[in-house]
Amino acid sequence: MSGPRRAAGANTPLSALPQPFQKALTRRAVIQSPKSAAPVPRSTGAALKDWQRRSEEARLILLAEVDRLQLSLGVTARQAILALESLVKAGSLPEHLAAAVPLANMRKGGEAGGRTLSARSLYRWLGDRKAGTLAPVAPDEAPIPEWAPIFLGLYSRPTKPDITEVLNDLWPENTPKPPIGRVRRFLAKLDTISRHAGRMGPRALKAMKAYRARDVSELWPGAVFIGDGHTHKQEVAHPIHGQPFRPEITSFLDVYTRRWVGWSAALAENTWAVADALLHAVSTTTACDILYYDNGSGAKNKAWDDDVTGLAARLGMTKMHSAPWSSQSRGIIERFHRTVLHRVARRGETYVGARMDDEARKKAYKITRKDIKASGTSRLLPSWAEFIAEIDAEMLRYNDTPQGGLPKIRDPQTGAKRHQTPNEAWAEAVAAGWTPDPLPLDEARQMFRPRVERTTRRSLVEWIGNQYYAPELELLHGEKVVIAYDLHDAERVAVYRPDGRYVTEAIWNGHKSSYVPVSFAQAALEARVEGKIKRLEGHADTARAELTPPALDLQPVVLLPQVAEIHAGLVAEFTAEAVPVHAESLPLAAPAVPAAPAVPATESERYALWCDVDSRLSRGVEVGEFLNRWHQRYRASREWAGQARFQQLQTA
């Protein structure tokens, strides 16, 4: 038994002693109270603020001391409370209990409470504990001020005006203006999303909102290939004309192993650049079940999605797209661009990314343009072959580099813990029983050939101005067929029935087409170049217009009747008195040679002139020797073929 109980006698209860003795022994027990006399329950209020929780815990400590006195001494709650109150007034409360008093008395809003403790407060806290509401009540939230909607309507603009601009420049007249301090306090109470809504677009706000991390532990290699296009942050030499440009790299990663499975480089991100990257992936690693790509047109079009001719249907895979402005859902490939492809670009002197020094960027720009103008090449620009070799080497290096998204293992050589490499994760899946299923390259090339539907006519199918012939097509006259063509070889196309059955291979026949067959890639290139030239010509016309001052808006001159009459007489007199010149009095001169017609400067105008001359010749109209020869030469030129195909595509 404790000291106070022994003082009363081994079998004598405290309540049997005189009242002064009971008070003295109770106060002595409080003074000797151990710091951990009784476990204090923790607050479980999820909606409590910190100051409310601290105050509630302090009240629980004081009430726990009241409970301890009742259990150990057998006193009543009133006696224990009065003992605590008297010790507080005398300043004799144990240190750990005295420290709890101001916290227990904390006022609304978290203001520090007094160091006194009344019996009335302890009685109230006992009742609150029974009711389960021991924490102090927080003050009510201030109502939304009347001026808040007006202020937010002016503040929530993409121009991001500050508070001073809103109040001084934008605030409507005859409307009460709030003090700037109140406005600042109001904004501070708003959540981050509400505070930036309107000042930032949905895409930027999404970076502040919650996201859901995706677990890949239940997947397998080839379950999901994720891909995206990326404009390289380095200038390289164009493979055709050698000018500086930034190629478009399309990459695919395996989500489960983070392995870089395929890539392709093109002049711009388009359908067939994506297809070429996927061809590289499925022919060198394994076929995929789900293809995950962004919402752009590179993999969201008829060439991919058509039920008959689409690449997704032919490969038997499911294609998924991320929602617009959801780069977070493609975090794997976006991070790959930042940490891998950006690093490759930074190795070169023609790096143009955000981390490049402006002065160095301008210097490299001037050197490359000067070199190109002088010799057609530049010592700073990597060639197309060097660029391709560097990306291939980086792909091998990346797949043997530990990746943070993969599990940790112990390095077999150093014994240190590190993350797996993509190749190790791939090999681990193979060892666990998974088998890669790559497409044979020949089969993959056939499957990845673009396909279009066409109607047969007398054993012929037509595509971009070329006609392809096969005798087997005679029995399919007037029927729909599917042709598969090679992007770079226009000599032949494969013909299939709509259900996928192979029919034959049709060979190019140019008796009603170009003198040479034109591939789809060449036709697209020429159409793109023609559009680029037209845009440049438009800029040139705009620049020339700046040299010509605008015409003055002059008013017509009105002659008085008398002046007009005199003017007419002078003109008639001058005409009548003109002295005739005799031919024999003139010196001999060479006969005049008619000037040759001027050929237009642009391709579209030259083609239009050729069409006009061709029409006149077909009607038997004489056009002259110069136009006749030009008509024949231009008909055999590559420019004429490109313009003719362009017109056919325009009218198709």
Number of C-alpha atoms within 10 A of each C-alpha: 8 9 11 19 18 11 11 17 10 9 8 12 13 21 14 10 12 9 11 9 14 20 19 12 20 24 24 15 21 21 17 13 18 13 12 9 11 13 9 16 10 11 16 8 13 7 8 16 13 10 19 24 20 21 24 25 20 22 26 24 23 22 20 17 22 24 18 19 22 17 11 13 20 17 20 14 17 14 18 25 23 19 25 26 21 17 18 19 13 9 13 14 22 16 11 14 21 18 13 19 22 20 24 28 22 21 19 15 14 18 12 14 15 13 17 13 20 14 16 12 15 22 14 11 22 18 13 14 15 9 9 10 13 21 24 23 12 14 10 8 6 7 6 9 11 10 13 14 11 14 19 16 11 20 23 18 15 12 10 15 16 11 17 11 13 18 19 10 10 14 16 14 7 6 9 10 15 14 9 12 8 11 17 11 10 14 15 11 9 11 9 13 13 13 16 19 17 19 17 17 12 11 12 13 16 16 13 11 9 7 10 7 9 7 8 14 9 7 12 16 25 25 19 24 28 25 28 24 27 20 17 22 23 24 24 25 24 17 14 7 9 17 18 22 16 19 22 19 23 26 28 27 24 27 22 23 27 27 25 25 25 24 25 23 23 18 14 17 22 16 18 21 23 24 22 20 22 26 22 21 26 23 20 17 19 20 23 23 16 17 21 21 22 22 16 16 12 21 28 16 12 15 20 23 16 15 12 20 24 19 23 20 15 16 16 12 16 13 19 16 16 15 10 10 14 14 16 16 17 17 13 17 25 16 12 16 20 11 11 14 21 18 14 19 20 16 10 16 17 24 24 22 15 8 9 14 11 12 9 14 15 12 11 18 17 12 15 22 15 14 15 18 12 10 8 13 20 21 10 17 26 22 19 17 11 13 19 14 12 14 19 13 10 17 18 13 10 18 20 15 14 18 18 12 16 19 14 14 14 12 12 8 6 7 9 9 11 15 18 24 24 25 19 19 21 22 14 14 17 14 10 8 8 13 11 17 14 16 20 12 14 10 10 17 16 13 18 22 20 20 23 18 18 17 15 21 15 14 18 23 26 17 17 16 20 23 21 23 22 18 13 14 22 14 11 18 16 14 13 15 21 25 28 20 22 19 13 11 14 20 17 20 23 19 25 19 17 15 10 13 10 13 17 16 19 22 17 22 20 15 9 9 18 19 15 14 19 22 21 17 14 15 19 14 13 19 18 13 12 19 12 12 14 15 12 12 13 12 12 11 11 11 11 10 11 9 8 8 7 8 6 6 6 6 6 6 6 8 10 8 9 8 11 11 11 10 12 10 11 11 10 10 10 9 9 9 8 8 7 6 8 7 8 7 7 8 6 8 6 5 6 6 6 6 7 10 9 7 12 12 8 13 16 16 12 17 20 14 16 21 13 11 19 19 12 13 14 8 9 9 11 11 13 10 10 11 19 15 10 13 18 12 11 15 15 12 11 14 17 19 22 22 20 16 22 20 13 12 13 8 7 7
